[in-house]
Amino acid sequence: MAEETQPEAAAAAAPAAAEVVVTEAAPAEAEVPVAAEAEAEAKDEKKGDEAELTADDAGVGTGSFKEESNLVEDLPDPEKKALDEFKQLIAAALAAGEFNLPPPPPPPKAKETKVEEAKAQVAADAPVEEVKTEVPPAEEAKAETLAEEAKPSEPEPQEKTVVVTEEETATKTVEAIEETVVSAPAAIPEEAAAPEAVVEAQATAPEPVLIWGVPLVGDDERTDTVLLKFLRAREFKVKDAMAMLKSAVLWRKRFGITSLLDADLGLTELENVVFYRGTDREGHPVCYNVYGEFQDKDLYEKAFGDDEKRERFLKWRIQLLERGILSKLDFSPSGICSMVQVTDLKNSPPMLGKHRAVTRQAVTLLQDNYPEFIAKKVFINVPWWYLAANKMMSPFLTQRTKSKFVFASPAKSAATLFRYIAPEQVPVQFGGLFKEDDPEFTTSDTVSELTIKPSSKETVEIPVTENSTIVWELRVLSWEVSYGAEFTPDAEGGYTVIVQKTRKVPANEEPIMKGSFKAGEPGKLVLTVNNPASKKKTLLYRSKVKSTSE
């Protein structure tokens, strides 16, 4: 999550990560439980003259970050120069094979092993030393005379007796073996056998390296967008950005990102823990992290029960972030190339549980490998102690990072989300109107917002044509209101029809009120909401008029 993760991103990421993100987090990206996430972010940032990270009365932090342009022509001259220098370093590194994983090391001490084995074998097979017998001088002289006479002719091998000690035999044998091991010619490489092949290989361009489907060099317009992520994560310090990029590419190869994308990790139960849903008001995909789901002990154990399960969870979180990046982000200079992370801290597990180790690991992976993937990070249902913890971390965060953080207490969570995400895009569980498989409304049906002042009532009038059916739904954040609906015809003397008798709606009731009415004549549907409380409330509503023929 370079600066953010996750995750930023990351996503990422146990009850985390995505801590990530992602890093940054990562998708994601690369999301993680708060304190650990903030700690990781802090480690990646240099101290500076920043303001404190706090939550104001609206439940929102500084939250003023605005993404920079990825169009090269919009960059200041120093940043253009840094980008050009970055590209040159990448081209040189590609030519030198620096983005390739090193070959596996040879078996240690192969030569010494062979020699030791040979010595042991020789020692086992060496002949017993022959016993020398004393020979009288006369016989010795006679033997010398016979030897002199036999010099001109080659002695028969079987007639020559050589007396050798056991040590001499072993030494000579080992020396011969050592000489063989050392001097045995290696296989002749193809280049040596065929000089023309060397020239051809040297003339061949290095194999292209892709990251998130984008080449690191070439004419692809998306390349600049990706490279700017690494430069911004390292404040346009080219050498630092180069080190980060190289490390990220090599990590992706070691981690097996390509094969991980299609892997079945068997964690479908976690689909309600981390998921993508809709977009924010600027078109960024939104990734939700709901760690309260881990109140289910069986689910918690399946994700974090032992080292193998925690490793699998980490892979699942990275897989989710990668899939989100590839399917939801567009790295063109004017496209969407980052996401919004929403982290729900309601009923989240304690930070000293079994997930702690994988959370920290996820945060590290996301911050190191997914730079600048977070446009905004919104924490909702934030307990008081969390704000206190982040206030302590604030001096270690750059203003850039802090400007992406937004905090909201339970009472302010829905209203805070609506500042960045339209209500029709926000899932019902977080205060919005989005529902899976809704038969009446989609995210293209705009939701209207209305503030109901304390001790007052508001009415909403919806025109209705003849022979049509009107459907509607409304929601009041923090219910405890009175609600009713009636149809009033346009014709004079027409009778008002009570569609929904006014009644009190308690806070624990189904959050969305729905209704439909078939009109035989033109008129208007009037929805009335009365707020008897001493605090203002937010009313969300939308409607659709359909012809009876439909």
C-alpha positions as CSV (number, residue, x, y, z in Angstrom):
1,M,0.0,0.0,0.0
2,A,2.7,2.2,-0.5
3,E,1.6,5.3,1.0
4,E,-1.9,4.1,1.7
5,T,-2.5,0.6,1.9
6,Q,-3.8,-1.0,2.1
7,P,-4.5,-1.7,1.3
8,E,-3.2,1.8,0.9
9,A,-5.2,-0.7,-1.0
10,A,-5.4,-3.4,-0.4
11,A,-6.6,-3.9,0.3
12,A,-5.8,-5.2,2.5
13,A,-6.0,-6.9,5.1
14,A,-6.8,-9.3,7.8
15,P,-9.6,-8.5,9.3
16,A,-7.6,-6.6,7.5
17,A,-5.9,-5.8,4.7
18,A,-6.5,-4.2,1.4
19,E,-4.8,-3.4,4.1
20,V,-4.8,-2.1,0.2
21,V,-4.9,-0.5,-0.3
22,V,-4.8,-1.5,-1.2
23,T,-1.3,-0.7,0.6
24,E,-1.0,2.6,-0.1
25,A,-3.7,-0.7,-0.2
26,A,-4.2,-1.8,-2.3
27,P,-7.7,-2.9,-3.6
28,A,-6.4,-2.6,-2.7
29,E,-5.9,-2.0,-1.8
30,A,-4.7,-3.7,0.7
31,E,-7.5,-2.9,4.0
32,V,-6.5,-3.7,7.4
33,P,-7.7,-3.2,10.9
34,V,-7.2,0.3,11.8
35,A,-4.4,0.7,14.3
36,A,-2.1,-1.7,12.3
37,E,-3.0,0.0,9.1
38,A,-2.2,3.5,10.5
39,E,1.0,2.2,11.9
40,A,2.1,0.8,8.6
41,E,1.2,4.0,6.8
42,A,3.2,5.9,9.3
43,K,6.3,3.8,8.8
44,D,6.2,4.5,5.1
45,E,6.0,8.3,5.5
46,K,8.5,10.9,6.6
47,K,7.8,13.3,9.3
48,G,6.9,16.8,8.3
49,D,5.0,19.9,9.2
50,E,1.5,18.5,9.1
51,A,-1.7,19.3,10.9
52,E,-3.3,16.9,13.4
53,L,-5.6,14.2,12.1
54,T,-8.9,14.7,13.9
55,A,-12.6,14.2,13.4
56,D,-14.7,17.3,13.3
57,D,-18.3,17.7,14.3
58,A,-19.5,16.2,11.1
59,G,-17.5,13.1,11.7
60,V,-15.1,13.8,8.9
61,G,-11.3,14.1,9.0
62,T,-9.3,16.4,6.7
63,G,-10.6,14.5,3.6
64,S,-9.4,17.2,1.2
65,F,-7.2,15.1,-1.1
66,K,-7.6,15.7,-4.8
67,E,-6.0,13.4,-7.3
68,E,-3.4,14.8,-9.6
69,S,-3.6,14.6,-13.4
70,N,-1.9,11.7,-15.1
71,L,-1.6,13.6,-18.4
72,V,2.1,14.3,-19.0
73,E,1.4,17.7,-20.5
74,D,-0.2,18.7,-17.2
75,L,2.8,17.8,-15.1
76,P,5.2,20.5,-13.7
77,D,8.6,20.5,-15.5
78,P,10.5,18.8,-12.5
79,E,8.0,16.0,-12.6
80,K,8.3,15.6,-16.3
81,K,12.0,15.4,-16.0
82,A,11.7,12.8,-13.2
83,L,9.4,10.7,-15.4
84,D,11.9,10.8,-18.3
85,E,14.7,9.8,-16.0
86,F,12.6,7.0,-14.5
87,K,11.9,5.6,-18.0
88,Q,15.6,5.6,-18.8
89,L,16.5,3.7,-15.7
90,I,13.8,1.1,-16.4
91,A,15.0,0.6,-20.0
92,A,18.5,0.0,-18.7
93,A,17.4,-2.3,-16.0
94,L,15.3,-4.3,-18.5
95,A,18.3,-4.7,-20.8
96,A,20.4,-5.9,-17.9
97,G,17.8,-8.4,-16.8
98,E,17.3,-6.8,-13.4
99,F,13.6,-7.5,-13.5
100,N,14.2,-11.3,-13.8
101,L,14.3,-13.5,-10.8
102,P,17.9,-14.8,-10.2
103,P,18.5,-18.5,-11.1
104,P,18.4,-21.0,-8.2
105,P,21.8,-21.4,-6.6
106,P,23.8,-24.5,-7.4
107,P,24.0,-27.3,-4.8
108,P,26.5,-26.2,-2.1
109,K,30.1,-27.6,-2.3
110,A,29.4,-30.1,-5.1
111,K,33.2,-30.6,-5.9
112,E,34.2,-31.2,-2.3
113,T,31.4,-33.7,-1.9
114,K,32.6,-35.7,-4.8
115,V,36.2,-35.7,-3.6
116,E,35.2,-36.7,-0.1
117,E,33.2,-39.6,-1.5
118,A,36.1,-40.7,-3.7
119,K,38.5,-40.6,-0.7
120,A,36.1,-42.7,1.3
121,Q,35.7,-45.2,-1.5
122,V,39.5,-45.5,-2.0
123,A,40.1,-46.0,1.7
124,A,37.7,-48.8,1.7
125,D,39.1,-50.5,-1.4
126,A,42.9,-49.9,-0.8
127,P,45.0,-53.2,-0.9
128,V,46.8,-54.3,2.2
129,E,50.5,-53.3,2.3
130,E,52.8,-56.0,1.2
131,V,55.3,-57.4,3.6
132,K,58.9,-56.9,2.6
133,T,61.4,-59.8,3.1
134,E,65.0,-59.3,3.9
135,V,67.2,-60.5,1.0
136,P,70.8,-61.6,1.4
137,P,73.5,-59.4,-0.2
138,A,74.5,-62.1,-2.6
139,E,71.1,-62.7,-3.8
140,E,70.5,-59.0,-4.1
141,A,73.6,-58.5,-6.3
142,K,72.5,-61.4,-8.5
143,A,69.1,-59.8,-8.9
144,E,70.7,-56.5,-9.9
145,T,72.8,-58.3,-12.6
146,L,69.7,-60.0,-14.0
147,A,67.9,-56.7,-14.0
148,E,70.8,-55.1,-16.0
149,E,70.7,-57.8,-18.6
150,A,67.0,-57.4,-19.0
151,K,67.1,-53.6,-19.7
152,P,67.0,-53.7,-23.5
153,S,63.8,-55.7,-23.7
154,E,60.4,-54.6,-22.3
155,P,59.6,-56.6,-19.2
156,E,56.3,-58.5,-19.2
157,P,53.8,-56.7,-17.0
158,Q,53.0,-59.8,-15.0
159,E,56.6,-60.4,-14.2
160,K,57.1,-57.0,-12.6
161,T,56.3,-56.8,-9.0
162,V,55.5,-53.3,-7.6
163,V,55.4,-52.8,-3.9
164,V,53.2,-49.8,-3.0
165,T,52.0,-48.7,0.4
166,E,48.3,-48.3,1.1
167,E,48.7,-44.5,1.6
168,E,50.5,-44.1,-1.8
169,T,47.7,-45.9,-3.5
170,A,45.0,-43.8,-1.9
171,T,46.8,-40.5,-2.6
172,K,47.4,-41.2,-6.3
173,T,43.8,-42.3,-6.8
174,V,42.4,-39.3,-5.1
175,E,44.7,-37.0,-7.1
176,A,43.5,-38.5,-10.3
177,I,39.9,-38.1,-9.3
178,E,40.4,-34.5,-8.2
179,E,42.1,-33.7,-11.5
180,T,39.2,-35.3,-13.3
181,V,36.6,-33.3,-11.3
182,V,38.4,-30.0,-11.8
183,S,39.6,-30.3,-15.3
184,A,36.7,-32.2,-16.9
185,P,35.4,-29.8,-19.6
186,A,32.0,-28.4,-19.0
187,A,29.3,-28.7,-21.7
188,I,30.0,-26.2,-24.4
189,P,27.3,-23.5,-24.3
190,E,25.3,-22.9,-27.4
191,E,26.8,-19.5,-27.8
192,A,30.3,-20.9,-27.9
193,A,29.3,-23.6,-30.3
194,A,27.5,-21.2,-32.6
195,P,29.0,-17.6,-32.5
196,E,26.3,-16.4,-34.8
197,A,23.7,-17.3,-32.1
198,V,25.5,-14.9,-29.7
199,V,25.1,-12.0,-32.1
200,E,21.4,-12.9,-32.7
201,A,20.8,-13.1,-28.9
202,Q,22.4,-9.7,-28.3
203,A,20.3,-8.1,-31.0
204,T,17.1,-9.5,-29.5
205,A,15.2,-7.0,-27.3
206,P,14.6,-7.9,-23.7
207,E,11.3,-9.7,-22.9
208,P,8.7,-7.1,-22.0
209,V,7.7,-6.8,-18.3
210,L,4.0,-6.1,-17.5
211,I,2.5,-5.0,-14.2
212,W,-1.4,-5.0,-14.0
213,G,-1.3,-5.7,-17.7
214,V,0.6,-2.5,-18.5
215,P,4.1,-2.7,-20.1
216,L,6.9,-0.8,-18.2
217,V,8.3,0.6,-21.5
218,G,6.8,1.4,-24.9
219,D,4.2,3.5,-26.5
220,D,1.2,2.3,-24.4
221,E,-0.4,5.5,-22.9
222,R,-1.1,3.6,-19.7
223,T,2.6,3.2,-18.9
224,D,2.9,6.8,-17.7
225,T,0.0,6.4,-15.4
226,V,1.5,3.4,-13.7
227,L,5.0,4.9,-13.4
228,L,3.6,8.1,-11.9
229,K,2.1,6.0,-9.1
230,F,5.5,4.8,-8.1
231,L,7.0,8.3,-8.5
232,R,4.3,9.9,-6.4
233,A,4.6,7.3,-3.7
234,R,8.3,8.2,-3.4
235,E,7.8,12.0,-3.8
236,F,9.4,11.9,-7.3
237,K,12.7,10.7,-6.0
238,V,13.6,8.6,-9.0
239,K,16.1,6.2,-7.5
240,D,13.7,5.4,-4.6
241,A,10.8,4.9,-7.1
242,M,13.1,2.6,-9.2
243,A,13.9,0.5,-6.1
244,M,10.2,0.2,-5.3
245,L,9.2,-0.7,-8.8
246,K,11.9,-3.4,-9.1
247,S,11.0,-4.8,-5.7
248,A,7.3,-4.9,-6.7
249,V,7.9,-6.7,-10.0
250,L,10.1,-9.3,-8.4
251,W,7.7,-9.8,-5.5
252,R,4.8,-10.4,-8.0
253,K,6.8,-13.1,-9.7
254,R,7.8,-14.8,-6.4
255,F,4.3,-14.6,-5.0
256,G,2.8,-16.1,-8.2
257,I,0.3,-13.3,-9.0
258,T,-0.5,-14.6,-12.5
259,S,-1.5,-18.1,-11.3
260,L,-3.2,-16.7,-8.2
261,L,-5.7,-14.8,-10.2
262,D,-7.5,-18.0,-11.3
263,A,-6.9,-20.0,-8.1
264,D,-9.8,-21.4,-6.1
265,L,-8.9,-20.7,-2.5
266,G,-12.2,-22.0,-1.1
267,L,-13.1,-18.9,0.9
268,T,-16.5,-18.0,-0.6
269,E,-17.8,-17.5,3.0
270,L,-15.8,-14.3,3.1
271,E,-17.7,-12.6,0.3
272,N,-19.5,-10.4,2.9
273,V,-16.2,-9.5,4.6
274,V,-14.5,-7.7,1.7
275,F,-16.4,-6.8,-1.5
276,Y,-16.7,-4.2,-4.2
277,R,-20.0,-2.4,-4.6
278,G,-20.8,0.6,-6.9
279,T,-18.8,3.7,-7.4
280,D,-18.3,7.0,-5.6
281,R,-19.5,10.4,-7.0
282,E,-16.3,10.7,-9.1
283,G,-16.5,7.2,-10.6
284,H,-14.0,5.4,-8.4
285,P,-15.0,1.8,-7.5
286,V,-15.7,1.3,-3.8
287,C,-14.4,-1.6,-1.8
288,Y,-16.1,-2.3,1.6
289,N,-14.3,-4.0,4.5
290,V,-16.7,-5.3,7.1
291,Y,-14.8,-6.9,9.9
292,G,-17.7,-7.3,12.2
293,E,-18.5,-10.4,10.2
294,F,-15.7,-12.1,12.1
295,Q,-17.9,-12.2,15.2
296,D,-18.9,-15.5,13.7
297,K,-16.4,-17.7,15.5
298,D,-16.5,-20.5,12.8
299,L,-15.8,-17.9,10.1
300,Y,-13.0,-16.4,12.2
301,E,-11.4,-19.9,12.7
302,K,-11.7,-20.7,9.0
303,A,-9.8,-17.6,8.1
304,F,-7.2,-17.4,10.9
305,G,-7.2,-20.7,12.8
306,D,-3.7,-21.7,12.0
307,D,-0.6,-20.7,9.9
308,E,-1.9,-22.4,6.8
309,K,-5.3,-20.7,7.0
310,R,-3.8,-17.3,7.6
311,E,-1.5,-17.8,4.6
312,R,-4.6,-18.7,2.5
313,F,-6.4,-15.6,3.8
314,L,-3.5,-13.4,2.8
315,K,-3.6,-14.9,-0.7
316,W,-7.3,-14.5,-0.9
317,R,-7.0,-10.8,0.0
318,I,-4.3,-10.1,-2.5
319,Q,-6.3,-12.1,-5.2
320,L,-9.4,-9.9,-4.5
321,L,-7.4,-6.7,-4.8
322,E,-5.7,-7.9,-8.0
323,R,-9.0,-8.9,-9.6
324,G,-10.5,-5.5,-8.6
325,I,-7.6,-3.6,-10.2
326,L,-7.8,-5.5,-13.5
327,S,-11.6,-5.4,-13.8
328,K,-12.5,-2.0,-12.4
329,L,-9.6,0.3,-13.0
330,D,-8.6,2.0,-16.3
331,F,-4.9,3.1,-16.4
332,S,-5.4,5.5,-19.3
333,P,-4.2,9.1,-18.5
334,S,-7.8,10.3,-18.1
335,G,-9.3,7.1,-16.7
336,I,-10.0,5.8,-13.2
337,C,-6.9,4.3,-11.7
338,S,-7.6,4.3,-8.0
339,M,-10.4,3.2,-5.6
340,V,-12.3,4.2,-2.5
341,Q,-11.9,2.0,0.6
342,V,-14.7,2.0,3.2
343,T,-13.8,0.2,6.5
344,D,-16.7,-0.6,8.8
345,L,-15.3,-0.9,12.4
346,K,-18.6,-1.9,14.0
347,N,-18.1,-5.0,16.1
348,S,-14.6,-5.6,14.6
349,P,-12.5,-8.2,16.4
350,P,-9.8,-7.2,18.9
351,M,-6.4,-6.3,17.4
352,L,-4.6,-8.9,19.5
353,G,-6.3,-11.9,18.0
354,K,-5.0,-14.7,15.7
355,H,-5.3,-12.3,12.7
356,R,-2.7,-9.9,14.0
357,A,0.3,-11.5,12.2
358,V,-1.3,-11.8,8.8
359,T,-2.7,-8.3,9.2
360,R,0.8,-6.9,9.6
361,Q,2.1,-9.0,6.7
362,A,-0.8,-7.9,4.5
363,V,-0.2,-4.2,5.4
364,T,3.5,-4.5,4.5
365,L,2.8,-6.2,1.2
366,L,0.2,-3.7,0.2
367,Q,2.2,-0.6,1.1
368,D,5.3,-1.9,-0.7
369,N,3.6,-3.2,-3.9
370,Y,0.4,-1.2,-4.5
371,P,1.3,2.5,-4.5
372,E,-1.3,5.3,-4.9
373,F,-4.3,3.0,-5.4
374,I,-6.5,4.7,-2.8
375,A,-8.3,7.9,-3.7
376,K,-10.1,8.1,-0.3
377,K,-10.3,5.9,2.8
378,V,-13.5,6.3,4.8
379,F,-13.7,4.7,8.3
380,I,-17.3,4.4,9.5
381,N,-18.8,3.4,12.9
382,V,-15.5,4.5,14.5
383,P,-15.3,4.1,18.2
384,W,-13.8,7.0,20.3
385,W,-10.6,5.0,21.1
386,Y,-9.8,4.7,17.5
387,L,-9.8,8.4,16.9
388,A,-7.5,8.7,19.9
389,A,-5.2,6.1,18.4
390,N,-5.0,7.9,15.1
391,K,-4.4,11.2,16.8
392,M,-1.3,9.7,18.3
393,M,-0.2,8.5,14.8
394,S,-0.9,11.8,13.1
395,P,2.5,13.4,13.5
396,F,4.1,10.5,11.5
397,L,1.8,10.9,8.5
398,T,2.3,13.3,5.6
399,Q,-0.4,15.7,4.8
400,R,-1.1,13.8,1.6
401,T,-1.9,10.6,3.4
402,K,-4.0,12.4,6.1
403,S,-6.0,14.2,3.4
404,K,-7.2,10.8,2.2
405,F,-8.5,9.7,5.6
406,V,-12.1,10.3,6.7
407,F,-13.5,9.2,10.0
408,A,-17.2,9.0,11.0
409,S,-18.8,8.1,14.4
410,P,-21.8,5.7,14.3
411,A,-24.2,8.6,14.3
412,K,-22.5,10.3,11.4
413,S,-21.5,7.3,9.3
414,A,-24.3,7.4,6.6
415,A,-24.2,11.1,6.2
416,T,-20.4,11.0,5.8
417,L,-20.6,8.3,3.1
418,F,-23.2,10.3,1.2
419,R,-20.7,13.1,0.9
420,Y,-18.5,10.9,-1.3
421,I,-20.9,8.2,-2.5
422,A,-24.5,8.7,-3.8
423,P,-27.2,7.0,-1.6
424,E,-28.3,4.8,-4.5
425,Q,-24.8,3.4,-4.6
426,V,-24.5,2.8,-0.8
427,P,-25.7,-0.6,0.4
428,V,-28.7,-0.7,2.7
429,Q,-26.6,-1.9,5.6
430,F,-24.6,1.3,5.6
431,G,-27.6,3.6,5.4
432,G,-28.1,3.8,1.6
433,L,-30.8,2.3,-0.7
434,F,-28.8,-0.2,-2.8
435,K,-30.1,-3.7,-2.6
436,E,-29.0,-6.8,-4.5
437,D,-31.5,-8.0,-7.1
438,D,-33.9,-5.1,-6.5
439,P,-36.9,-5.7,-8.8
440,E,-37.9,-2.0,-8.9
441,F,-34.9,0.2,-8.7
442,T,-31.3,0.2,-9.9
443,T,-28.3,2.5,-9.2
444,S,-29.4,4.6,-12.2
445,D,-32.5,5.6,-10.4
446,T,-31.4,8.7,-8.5
447,V,-32.1,9.2,-4.9
448,S,-33.2,12.6,-3.5
449,E,-32.2,13.9,-0.1
450,L,-34.2,16.1,2.2
451,T,-33.4,17.4,5.6
452,I,-36.3,17.4,8.1
453,K,-35.8,20.0,10.8
454,P,-36.5,19.2,14.5
455,S,-40.2,19.2,15.5
456,S,-41.3,19.7,11.9
457,K,-42.7,17.7,9.0
458,E,-41.9,17.6,5.3
459,T,-43.9,16.5,2.3
460,V,-42.8,15.1,-1.0
461,E,-45.1,15.4,-4.0
462,I,-44.8,13.0,-6.9
463,P,-46.9,13.7,-10.1
464,V,-48.9,10.8,-11.4
465,T,-50.4,10.4,-14.9
466,E,-53.6,8.7,-15.9
467,N,-53.6,4.9,-16.0
468,S,-50.2,4.5,-14.5
469,T,-48.7,2.8,-11.5
470,I,-46.3,4.7,-9.2
471,V,-43.7,2.9,-7.0
472,W,-41.6,4.5,-4.4
473,E,-39.3,3.9,-1.5
474,L,-38.0,6.1,1.3
475,R,-35.7,6.0,4.2
476,V,-35.1,8.3,7.2
477,L,-31.8,8.0,8.8
478,S,-32.4,7.4,12.6
479,W,-36.1,6.6,12.1
480,E,-38.5,7.4,15.0
481,V,-40.7,9.5,12.7
482,S,-44.3,9.4,11.6
483,Y,-45.0,8.5,7.9
484,G,-48.0,8.5,5.7
485,A,-49.0,8.6,2.0
486,E,-52.1,9.7,0.1
487,F,-53.2,10.3,-3.5
488,T,-54.8,13.6,-4.5
489,P,-56.5,13.8,-8.0
490,D,-56.1,16.9,-10.1
491,A,-59.8,17.2,-10.9
492,E,-61.8,19.5,-8.7
493,G,-64.0,17.7,-6.3
494,G,-62.0,14.5,-6.6
495,Y,-61.6,12.3,-3.5
496,T,-58.3,12.0,-1.7
497,V,-57.2,8.4,-1.4
498,I,-55.3,7.3,1.8
499,V,-52.6,5.1,0.4
500,Q,-50.6,4.7,3.7
501,K,-52.2,5.6,7.0
502,T,-50.0,7.8,9.1
503,R,-48.1,5.7,11.7
504,K,-45.0,5.9,13.9
505,V,-42.0,4.2,12.5
506,P,-39.6,2.9,15.3
507,A,-35.8,2.9,14.8
508,N,-35.6,-0.9,14.8
509,E,-38.0,-1.4,11.9
510,E,-37.1,-2.4,8.4
511,P,-35.0,0.6,7.2
512,I,-36.7,1.2,3.9
513,M,-40.5,1.9,3.4
514,K,-41.9,0.9,0.1
515,G,-45.2,1.4,-1.6
516,S,-47.1,1.4,-4.9
517,F,-50.3,2.8,-6.2
518,K,-52.3,2.4,-9.4
519,A,-53.9,5.6,-10.5
520,G,-56.9,5.8,-12.8
521,E,-56.7,9.6,-13.2
522,P,-54.0,12.3,-13.1
523,G,-53.0,13.5,-9.8
524,K,-50.1,13.5,-7.3
525,L,-48.9,11.2,-4.6
526,V,-48.0,13.0,-1.3
527,L,-45.6,11.5,1.1
528,T,-45.6,13.1,4.6
529,V,-42.8,12.6,7.2
530,N,-43.1,14.1,10.6
531,N,-40.0,14.5,12.8
532,P,-41.0,15.0,16.5
533,A,-37.4,14.7,17.7
534,S,-35.2,17.6,18.7
535,K,-32.6,16.7,16.1
536,K,-32.7,17.1,12.4
537,K,-33.0,13.9,10.2
538,T,-32.2,13.1,6.6
539,L,-34.9,11.7,4.3
540,L,-33.9,9.7,1.3
541,Y,-36.5,8.9,-1.4
542,R,-37.0,8.0,-5.0
543,S,-39.9,7.0,-7.2
544,K,-40.8,5.7,-10.6
545,V,-44.0,6.0,-12.6
546,K,-44.9,3.2,-15.0
547,S,-47.6,3.0,-17.6
548,T,-50.3,0.4,-16.7
549,S,-49.4,-1.3,-20.0
550,E,-46.0,-2.1,-18.5
